[in-house]
């Protein structure tokens, strides 16, 4: 039995709901980058959809990857928030490091002509 979302829907049913229409299985297996036979075999497995499959579907249909992970129980909201906070701190630390090591370039108004250079 494949994974279902919080409301007991399988991935195709959730996509039909989120995208306001009937999504063809072909659209899904194209998004996953697998053949139709692989897709129909995968949808019967207990670990379908996995995180990578959710990422590919999210990318193809312009959906939120973290939201899909939460819907299918691969991550909790708290885990997503914790990850975002830790990533924000890592980015801030990296930017501070880059700014600290970057040499200050003078503004155009601070520049003066070289006396040893020929005129233009």
KAFENUR-V668783 format. One record per pair of residues at least 4 apart in sequence whose C-alpha atoms are under 8 Angstrom apart, sorted by the first residue. I is the first residue (numbers start at 1). J is the second residue. Records with the same first field share a line. If there is no record, write none. Layout:
I: J / J
//
This chain:
1: 44 / 45 / 46
2: 10 / 43 / 44 / 45 / 46 / 47 / 48 / 49
3: 10 / 46 / 47 / 48 / 49 / 72
4: 8 / 9 / 10 / 11 / 72
5: 9 / 10 / 11 / 14 / 71 / 72 / 73
6: 71 / 72 / 73
9: 13 / 14
10: 14
11: 15 / 49
12: 16 / 23 / 25 / 28
13: 17
14: 18
15: 19 / 23
16: 20 / 21 / 22 / 23
17: 21
19: 23
23: 27 / 28
24: 28
25: 29
26: 30 / 36
27: 31
28: 32 / 57
29: 33 / 34 / 35 / 36 / 39
30: 34 / 35
31: 56 / 57 / 60
32: 53 / 56 / 57
34: 38 / 39
35: 39
36: 40
37: 41
38: 42
39: 43
40: 44
41: 45
42: 48
43: 48 / 49
44: 48
49: 53 / 54
50: 54
51: 55 / 69 / 74
52: 56
53: 57
54: 58 / 65 / 68 / 69
55: 59 / 65
56: 60
57: 61 / 63
58: 62 / 63 / 64 / 65 / 68
59: 63 / 65
63: 68
64: 68
65: 69
66: 70 / 75 / 80
67: 71
68: 72
69: 73 / 74 / 75 / 76
70: 74 / 75 / 76 / 77
75: 79 / 80
76: 80
77: 81
78: 82
79: 83
80: 84
81: 85
82: 86
83: 87
84: 88
85: 89
86: 90
87: 91
88: 92
89: 93
90: 94
91: 95
92: 96
93: 97
94: 98
95: 99
96: 100
97: 101
98: 102
106: 110 / 111
107: 111
//
